[in-house]
Amino acid sequence: MPLDAPIPPEDGKPPAPATEAHAPAPPRNDASHWRQRAAAAESAAEELRASLEQARAELAAAHEALDSCETRRAIDAALFETDALD
């Protein structure tokens, strides 16, 4: 995206074409608007951090389960090769 391209709206919908009767409102530059956007971004970032931490925990559990299965398979293969009986 070029640096001079307009920023898409937050709702994801394309802006309505401007008409003479209804010109688009000028962008909001007041501090309270930017504080609200910053707070929303921080909240979203915190949710993403929590999701990432949960995904990392699930990944660690999956690695542990896989290691356990691989160890069990190696033991079973070694027992089979030696013709061990139960």
C-alpha positions as CSV (number, residue, x, y, z in Angstrom):
1,M,0.0,0.0,0.0
2,P,1.5,3.4,-1.0
3,L,2.2,5.7,1.9
4,D,-0.2,8.3,0.5
5,A,-3.1,5.9,0.1
6,P,-6.1,6.6,2.3
7,I,-6.6,4.6,5.4
8,P,-9.5,2.2,5.0
9,P,-12.4,2.7,7.4
10,E,-12.5,0.6,10.6
11,D,-15.7,-1.2,9.7
12,G,-14.1,-2.6,6.6
13,K,-16.8,-1.2,4.3
14,P,-15.8,1.0,1.4
15,P,-16.7,4.6,1.8
16,A,-19.9,5.8,0.0
17,P,-19.2,8.0,-3.0
18,A,-19.2,11.7,-2.2
19,T,-22.1,13.8,-3.6
20,E,-22.6,17.5,-3.5
21,A,-25.4,17.1,-1.0
22,H,-23.4,14.8,1.3
23,A,-19.7,15.5,1.4
24,P,-17.6,13.2,3.7
25,A,-16.8,14.5,7.1
26,P,-13.3,15.7,7.6
27,P,-11.0,13.2,9.5
28,R,-11.2,13.5,13.3
29,N,-7.9,14.8,14.7
30,D,-9.0,15.6,18.2
31,A,-7.0,14.0,21.1
32,S,-10.0,12.1,22.6
33,H,-10.6,10.2,19.3
34,W,-6.9,9.1,19.2
35,R,-7.0,8.2,22.9
36,Q,-10.0,6.0,22.2
37,R,-8.3,4.3,19.3
38,A,-5.1,3.8,21.3
39,A,-7.1,2.2,24.1
40,A,-8.9,-0.1,21.7
41,A,-5.6,-1.0,20.1
42,E,-4.1,-1.8,23.5
43,S,-7.1,-3.9,24.4
44,A,-6.8,-5.8,21.1
45,A,-3.1,-6.3,21.6
46,E,-3.7,-7.7,25.1
47,E,-6.3,-10.2,23.7
48,L,-3.8,-11.3,21.1
49,R,-1.1,-11.7,23.7
50,A,-3.4,-13.9,25.7
51,S,-4.3,-16.0,22.6
52,L,-0.7,-16.4,21.8
53,E,0.1,-17.6,25.3
54,Q,-2.7,-20.1,25.1
55,A,-1.5,-21.3,21.7
56,R,2.1,-21.7,23.1
57,A,0.7,-23.7,26.0
58,E,-1.3,-26.0,23.7
59,L,1.8,-26.4,21.4
60,A,3.9,-27.4,24.4
61,A,1.3,-30.0,25.5
62,A,1.2,-31.3,21.9
63,H,5.0,-31.7,21.8
64,E,4.9,-33.5,25.1
65,A,2.2,-35.9,23.9
66,L,4.1,-36.5,20.6
67,D,7.3,-37.2,22.5
68,S,5.5,-39.7,24.7
69,C,4.0,-41.4,21.7
70,E,7.3,-41.6,19.9
71,T,9.0,-43.0,23.0
72,R,6.3,-45.7,23.4
73,R,6.6,-46.5,19.7
74,A,10.3,-46.9,20.0
75,I,9.9,-49.2,23.0
76,D,7.3,-51.3,21.2
77,A,9.5,-51.6,18.1
78,A,12.5,-52.7,20.2
79,L,10.3,-55.3,22.0
80,F,9.0,-56.6,18.7
81,E,12.5,-56.9,17.3
82,T,13.6,-59.0,20.2
83,D,10.5,-61.2,20.0
84,A,9.6,-60.3,23.6
85,L,6.5,-61.9,25.0
86,D,4.1,-60.2,27.4
